[in-house]
């Protein structure tokens, strides 16, 4: 699970590169945490 500090650093980077037309998922933090946990 991402800490608040880790998420605070990642969130602006993720939002900067996400396609603008995509609807943001409700659980973006949880999704990113799961991806990082798997790899």
Rosetta blueprint (number, residue, H / E / L):
1 X L
2 X L
3 X L
4 X H
5 X H
6 X H
7 X H
8 X H
9 X H
10 X H
11 X H
12 X H
13 X H
14 X H
15 X H
16 X H
17 X H
18 X L
19 X L
20 X L
21 X L
22 X L
23 X L
24 X L
25 X L
26 X L
27 X L
28 X H
29 X H
30 X H
31 X H
32 X H
33 X H
34 X H
35 X H
36 X H
37 X H
38 X H
39 X L
